Amino acid sequence: MANAHKHKQRVIRGAPDDLWEDLDTATKAADTDRSAVTRQFWEWYIQRPGADLPKRPARPSWQPEENNA
């Protein structure tokens, strides 16, 4: 099947568009993707042996600094 996915797809509800877009930008800046970061977080959260929190990119590399004027 041309459109068949290798893995079962999951849905995350309630994520606002701006959060989704910022996560996409941040994961690209960290040379990864949303799925990989989500899996890493879940594994850390349920305390799987050897699981670590995903690495975060430096803020300026993916999001402009807010003007504190």
N, CA, C and O atoms as CSV, one atom per row, in Angstrom:
chain,resi,resn,atom,element,x,y,z
A,1,MET,N,N,0.841,-1.185,0.000
A,1,MET,CA,C,0.000,0.000,0.000
A,1,MET,C,C,0.882,1.244,0.000
A,1,MET,O,O,1.809,1.366,0.801
A,2,ALA,N,N,0.583,2.143,-0.893
A,2,ALA,CA,C,1.408,3.333,-1.054
A,2,ALA,C,C,1.364,4.255,0.162
A,2,ALA,O,O,2.383,4.848,0.516
A,3,ASN,N,N,0.213,4.388,0.804
A,3,ASN,CA,C,0.076,5.319,1.922
A,3,ASN,C,C,0.115,4.643,3.286
A,3,ASN,O,O,-0.223,5.274,4.288
A,4,ALA,N,N,0.510,3.402,3.351
A,4,ALA,CA,C,0.563,2.691,4.627
A,4,ALA,C,C,1.766,3.161,5.436
A,4,ALA,O,O,2.868,3.304,4.908
A,5,HIS,N,N,1.538,3.395,6.713
A,5,HIS,CA,C,2.615,3.812,7.603
A,5,HIS,C,C,3.252,2.587,8.248
A,5,HIS,O,O,2.592,1.575,8.483
A,6,LYS,N,N,4.535,2.696,8.528
A,6,LYS,CA,C,5.266,1.602,9.170
A,6,LYS,C,C,4.769,1.381,10.604
A,6,LYS,O,O,4.668,0.248,11.074
A,7,HIS,N,N,4.463,2.484,11.282
A,7,HIS,CA,C,4.027,2.419,12.677
A,7,HIS,C,C,2.604,2.944,12.789
A,7,HIS,O,O,2.167,3.773,11.991
A,8,LYS,N,N,1.891,2.447,13.790
A,8,LYS,CA,C,0.541,2.934,14.061
A,8,LYS,C,C,0.596,4.413,14.417
A,8,LYS,O,O,1.424,4.821,15.232
A,9,GLN,N,N,-0.266,5.213,13.821
A,9,GLN,CA,C,-0.279,6.641,14.114
A,9,GLN,C,C,-1.051,6.907,15.399
A,9,GLN,O,O,-2.053,6.252,15.685
A,10,ARG,N,N,-0.567,7.879,16.170
A,10,ARG,CA,C,-1.222,8.317,17.403
A,10,ARG,C,C,-1.649,9.770,17.204
A,10,ARG,O,O,-1.069,10.485,16.386
A,11,VAL,N,N,-2.638,10.193,17.934
A,11,VAL,CA,C,-3.126,11.560,17.829
A,11,VAL,C,C,-2.935,12.249,19.167
A,11,VAL,O,O,-3.230,11.678,20.217
A,12,ILE,N,N,-2.445,13.464,19.126
A,12,ILE,CA,C,-2.330,14.275,20.340
A,12,ILE,C,C,-3.358,15.391,20.224
A,12,ILE,O,O,-3.275,16.233,19.329
A,13,ARG,N,N,-4.317,15.392,21.123
A,13,ARG,CA,C,-5.381,16.395,21.094
A,13,ARG,C,C,-5.048,17.554,22.013
A,13,ARG,O,O,-4.304,17.410,22.983
A,14,GLY,N,N,-5.608,18.688,21.693
A,14,GLY,CA,C,-5.519,19.847,22.567
A,14,GLY,C,C,-4.245,20.655,22.430
A,14,GLY,O,O,-4.031,21.595,23.196
A,15,ALA,N,N,-3.398,20.315,21.478
A,15,ALA,CA,C,-2.168,21.087,21.267
A,15,ALA,C,C,-2.497,22.258,20.335
A,15,ALA,O,O,-2.875,22.039,19.184
A,16,PRO,N,N,-2.359,23.484,20.812
A,16,PRO,CA,C,-2.656,24.629,19.954
A,16,PRO,C,C,-1.669,24.708,18.780
A,16,PRO,O,O,-0.538,24.230,18.866
A,17,ASP,N,N,-2.121,25.314,17.701
A,17,ASP,CA,C,-1.298,25.393,16.491
A,17,ASP,C,C,0.061,26.029,16.735
A,17,ASP,O,O,1.068,25.563,16.201
A,18,ASP,N,N,0.101,27.096,17.540
A,18,ASP,CA,C,1.389,27.765,17.754
A,18,ASP,C,C,2.369,26.860,18.502
A,18,ASP,O,O,3.569,26.894,18.228
A,19,LEU,N,N,1.875,26.056,19.439
A,19,LEU,CA,C,2.745,25.115,20.148
A,19,LEU,C,C,3.267,24.053,19.186
A,19,LEU,O,O,4.450,23.712,19.209
A,20,TRP,N,N,2.380,23.534,18.343
A,20,TRP,CA,C,2.750,22.508,17.363
A,20,TRP,C,C,3.819,23.041,16.404
A,20,TRP,O,O,4.800,22.355,16.116
A,21,GLU,N,N,3.621,24.264,15.915
A,21,GLU,CA,C,4.570,24.871,14.973
A,21,GLU,C,C,5.902,25.160,15.652
A,21,GLU,O,O,6.954,24.924,15.057
A,22,ASP,N,N,5.883,25.669,16.890
A,22,ASP,CA,C,7.132,25.919,17.621
A,22,ASP,C,C,7.879,24.619,17.895
A,22,ASP,O,O,9.106,24.577,17.801
A,23,LEU,N,N,7.144,23.552,18.236
A,23,LEU,CA,C,7.783,22.262,18.463
A,23,LEU,C,C,8.436,21.762,17.180
A,23,LEU,O,O,9.552,21.245,17.212
A,24,ASP,N,N,7.748,21.912,16.058
A,24,ASP,CA,C,8.303,21.490,14.774
A,24,ASP,C,C,9.593,22.258,14.469
A,24,ASP,O,O,10.591,21.662,14.064
A,25,THR,N,N,9.569,23.561,14.660
A,25,THR,CA,C,10.752,24.395,14.410
A,25,THR,C,C,11.892,24.022,15.347
A,25,THR,O,O,13.041,23.914,14.918
A,26,ALA,N,N,11.578,23.824,16.626
A,26,ALA,CA,C,12.602,23.488,17.617
A,26,ALA,C,C,13.231,22.126,17.344
A,26,ALA,O,O,14.446,21.967,17.463
A,27,THR,N,N,12.411,21.146,16.977
A,27,THR,CA,C,12.970,19.820,16.721
A,27,THR,C,C,13.841,19.828,15.468
A,27,THR,O,O,14.864,19.145,15.423
A,28,LYS,N,N,13.450,20.584,14.462
A,28,LYS,CA,C,14.294,20.709,13.261
A,28,LYS,C,C,15.619,21.364,13.613
A,28,LYS,O,O,16.663,20.962,13.098
A,29,ALA,N,N,15.594,22.381,14.493
A,29,ALA,CA,C,16.824,23.049,14.914
A,29,ALA,C,C,17.736,22.094,15.677
A,29,ALA,O,O,18.957,22.250,15.661
A,30,ALA,N,N,17.144,21.108,16.343
A,30,ALA,CA,C,17.912,20.114,17.093
A,30,ALA,C,C,18.236,18.885,16.231
A,30,ALA,O,O,18.745,17.885,16.737
A,31,ASP,N,N,17.940,18.966,14.933
A,31,ASP,CA,C,18.209,17.888,13.975
A,31,ASP,C,C,17.489,16.595,14.359
A,31,ASP,O,O,18.069,15.510,14.328
A,32,THR,N,N,16.214,16.736,14.720
A,32,THR,CA,C,15.369,15.583,15.055
A,32,THR,C,C,13.960,15.874,14.562
A,32,THR,O,O,13.787,16.731,13.695
A,33,ASP,N,N,12.957,15.194,15.081
A,33,ASP,CA,C,11.573,15.456,14.690
A,33,ASP,C,C,10.645,15.294,15.892
A,33,ASP,O,O,11.048,14.797,16.943
A,34,ARG,N,N,9.401,15.720,15.715
A,34,ARG,CA,C,8.431,15.680,16.820
A,34,ARG,C,C,8.232,14.277,17.354
A,34,ARG,O,O,8.151,14.084,18.567
A,35,SER,N,N,8.153,13.305,16.480
A,35,SER,CA,C,7.913,11.925,16.918
A,35,SER,C,C,9.045,11.411,17.798
A,35,SER,O,O,8.794,10.789,18.830
A,36,ALA,N,N,10.273,11.663,17.402
A,36,ALA,CA,C,11.423,11.184,18.174
A,36,ALA,C,C,11.454,11.827,19.556
A,36,ALA,O,O,11.692,11.148,20.555
A,37,VAL,N,N,11.216,13.124,19.612
A,37,VAL,CA,C,11.226,13.835,20.896
A,37,VAL,C,C,10.081,13.346,21.782
A,37,VAL,O,O,10.259,13.177,22.988
A,38,THR,N,N,8.916,13.120,21.193
A,38,THR,CA,C,7.772,12.626,21.955
A,38,THR,C,C,8.060,11.247,22.534
A,38,THR,O,O,7.781,11.001,23.707
A,39,ARG,N,N,8.614,10.346,21.728
A,39,ARG,CA,C,8.952,9.009,22.233
A,39,ARG,C,C,9.980,9.091,23.360
A,39,ARG,O,O,9.848,8.401,24.371
A,40,GLN,N,N,11.003,9.933,23.191
A,40,GLN,CA,C,12.024,10.074,24.239
A,40,GLN,C,C,11.400,10.562,25.536
A,40,GLN,O,O,11.708,10.053,26.614
A,41,PHE,N,N,10.516,11.557,25.426
A,41,PHE,CA,C,9.879,12.078,26.626
A,41,PHE,C,C,9.030,11.008,27.294
A,41,PHE,O,O,9.107,10.842,28.512
A,42,TRP,N,N,8.227,10.283,26.536
A,42,TRP,CA,C,7.385,9.234,27.117
A,42,TRP,C,C,8.218,8.175,27.813
A,42,TRP,O,O,7.875,7.730,28.908
A,43,GLU,N,N,9.312,7.771,27.183
A,43,GLU,CA,C,10.169,6.746,27.797
A,43,GLU,C,C,10.779,7.251,29.099
A,43,GLU,O,O,10.871,6.503,30.073
A,44,TRP,N,N,11.195,8.514,29.121
A,44,TRP,CA,C,11.726,9.104,30.348
A,44,TRP,C,C,10.621,9.189,31.404
A,44,TRP,O,O,10.849,8.863,32.568
A,45,TYR,N,N,9.443,9.620,31.003
A,45,TYR,CA,C,8.334,9.832,31.920
A,45,TYR,C,C,7.914,8.538,32.624
A,45,TYR,O,O,7.608,8.558,33.816
A,46,ILE,N,N,7.897,7.427,31.908
A,46,ILE,CA,C,7.499,6.163,32.533
A,46,ILE,C,C,8.693,5.427,33.142
A,46,ILE,O,O,8.575,4.282,33.580
A,47,GLN,N,N,9.835,6.099,33.162
A,47,GLN,CA,C,11.055,5.613,33.831
A,47,GLN,C,C,11.597,4.322,33.223
A,47,GLN,O,O,11.991,3.399,33.936
A,48,ARG,N,N,11.610,4.278,31.892
A,48,ARG,CA,C,12.249,3.140,31.236
A,48,ARG,C,C,13.740,3.188,31.528
A,48,ARG,O,O,14.329,4.269,31.520
A,49,PRO,N,N,14.358,2.055,31.782
A,49,PRO,CA,C,15.794,2.034,32.059
A,49,PRO,C,C,16.591,2.674,30.919
A,49,PRO,O,O,16.390,2.357,29.747
A,50,GLY,N,N,17.488,3.569,31.286
A,50,GLY,CA,C,18.359,4.226,30.312
A,50,GLY,C,C,17.737,5.397,29.581
A,50,GLY,O,O,18.409,6.044,28.778
A,51,ALA,N,N,16.466,5.687,29.840
A,51,ALA,CA,C,15.796,6.788,29.139
A,51,ALA,C,C,16.225,8.131,29.722
A,51,ALA,O,O,16.330,8.295,30.938
A,52,ASP,N,N,16.466,9.074,28.840
A,52,ASP,CA,C,16.826,10.437,29.224
A,52,ASP,C,C,15.853,11.411,28.582
A,52,ASP,O,O,15.234,11.110,27.561
A,53,LEU,N,N,15.727,12.574,29.188
A,53,LEU,CA,C,14.935,13.629,28.560
A,53,LEU,C,C,15.575,13.999,27.225
A,53,LEU,O,O,16.797,13.949,27.092
A,54,PRO,N,N,14.761,14.369,26.235
A,54,PRO,CA,C,15.341,14.795,24.964
A,54,PRO,C,C,16.138,16.081,25.139
A,54,PRO,O,O,15.819,16.913,25.988
A,55,LYS,N,N,17.158,16.230,24.339
A,55,LYS,CA,C,17.961,17.459,24.356
A,55,LYS,C,C,17.138,18.592,23.756
A,55,LYS,O,O,16.399,18.395,22.792
A,56,ARG,N,N,17.276,19.778,24.339
A,56,ARG,CA,C,16.563,20.943,23.818
A,56,ARG,C,C,17.523,21.846,23.068
A,56,ARG,O,O,18.684,21.972,23.458
A,57,PRO,N,N,17.057,22.479,21.991
A,57,PRO,CA,C,17.917,23.434,21.286
A,57,PRO,C,C,18.008,24.731,22.086
A,57,PRO,O,O,17.151,25.018,22.922
A,58,ALA,N,N,19.036,25.497,21.824
A,58,ALA,CA,C,19.140,26.814,22.445
A,58,ALA,C,C,17.979,27.665,21.940
A,58,ALA,O,O,17.672,27.645,20.748
A,59,ARG,N,N,17.346,28.394,22.809
A,59,ARG,CA,C,16.168,29.190,22.438
A,59,ARG,C,C,16.408,30.106,21.240
A,59,ARG,O,O,15.584,30.119,20.325
A,60,PRO,N,N,17.498,30.872,21.203
A,60,PRO,CA,C,17.669,31.786,20.064
A,60,PRO,C,C,17.762,31.080,18.710
A,60,PRO,O,O,17.544,31.710,17.675
A,61,SER,N,N,18.077,29.797,18.699
A,61,SER,CA,C,18.222,29.118,17.417
A,61,SER,C,C,16.878,28.793,16.776
A,61,SER,O,O,16.829,28.481,15.586
A,62,TRP,N,N,15.807,28.858,17.520
A,62,TRP,CA,C,14.517,28.503,16.931
A,62,TRP,C,C,13.384,29.474,17.214
A,62,TRP,O,O,12.347,29.411,16.554
A,63,GLN,N,N,13.554,30.364,18.172
A,63,GLN,CA,C,12.487,31.302,18.491
A,63,GLN,C,C,13.083,32.681,18.771
A,63,GLN,O,O,14.032,32.797,19.547
A,64,PRO,N,N,12.541,33.715,18.153
A,64,PRO,CA,C,13.071,35.059,18.422
A,64,PRO,C,C,12.856,35.453,19.872
A,64,PRO,O,O,11.861,35.077,20.491
A,65,GLU,N,N,13.803,36.217,20.405
A,65,GLU,CA,C,13.668,36.690,21.772
A,65,GLU,C,C,12.539,37.710,21.851
A,65,GLU,O,O,12.321,38.480,20.915
A,66,GLU,N,N,11.830,37.710,22.962
A,66,GLU,CA,C,10.759,38.670,23.141
A,66,GLU,C,C,11.365,40.024,23.470
A,66,GLU,O,O,12.383,40.112,24.157
A,67,ASN,N,N,10.743,41.053,22.985
A,67,ASN,CA,C,11.197,42.425,23.257
A,67,ASN,C,C,10.664,42.841,24.626
A,67,ASN,O,O,9.452,42.925,24.827
A,68,ASN,N,N,11.571,43.100,25.562
A,68,ASN,CA,C,11.181,43.474,26.928
A,68,ASN,C,C,11.172,44.970,27.121
A,68,ASN,O,O,11.488,45.450,28.210
A,69,ALA,N,N,10.818,45.723,26.095
A,69,ALA,CA,C,10.841,47.186,26.169
A,69,ALA,C,C,9.708,47.741,26.976
A,69,ALA,O,O,9.596,48.957,27.127
